[in-house]
Amino acid sequence: MSFASFNDFLAMGHHGLYVWSAYGICLLVLAINVAAPVLSKRRYLQEEARRLRREKSK
């Protein structure tokens, strides 16, 4: 598919809103799939460090 201009490329034959929102949603889901385990691991490690400090101080 060839486009005459960059604006035509962005418009995607009047389907641009659907196409670009689909790309955006896909990127958002991928970012969440990467960030969630990283944040979960960080939270787990912090909780374990707190638990160990509490046990050590008893």
C-alpha positions in Angstrom: 0.0 0.0 0.0 1.4 3.4 -1.0 0.5 6.7 0.6 0.8 10.1 -1.1 1.7 11.9 2.1 2.5 11.4 5.7 -1.0 12.7 6.6 -2.5 10.0 4.3 -0.3 7.4 6.1 -1.6 8.6 9.5 -5.2 8.6 8.2 -4.9 5.0 6.9 -7.7 5.5 4.4 -10.1 6.9 7.1 -9.3 3.9 9.4 -6.4 5.7 11.2 -8.2 6.1 14.5 -8.9 2.4 14.7 -5.4 1.4 13.5 -3.4 3.7 15.8 -5.6 3.1 18.8 -5.1 -0.7 18.3 -1.4 -0.2 18.2 -1.5 2.0 21.3 -3.6 -0.6 23.2 -1.2 -3.3 22.1 1.8 -1.4 23.3 0.1 -0.6 26.6 -0.7 -4.2 27.2 2.9 -5.2 26.4 4.2 -2.5 28.8 2.0 -3.8 31.6 3.1 -7.4 30.9 6.7 -6.3 31.3 6.2 -3.9 34.3 3.8 -6.0 36.4 6.3 -8.8 37.2 9.1 -6.4 37.8 7.0 -4.4 40.3 5.7 -7.5 41.9 9.2 -8.9 42.4 10.4 -5.6 43.9 7.4 -5.5 46.3 8.0 -9.1 47.3 11.7 -8.5 48.0 10.9 -5.4 50.1 8.3 -7.4 52.1 10.8 -10.2 52.7 13.5 -7.8 53.8 11.0 -6.2 56.2 10.0 -9.6 57.6 13.6 -10.6 58.1 14.4 -7.4 59.9 11.4 -8.0 62.2 12.4 -11.5 62.9 16.0 -10.5 63.5 15.0 -7.8 66.0 12.9 -10.2 68.1 
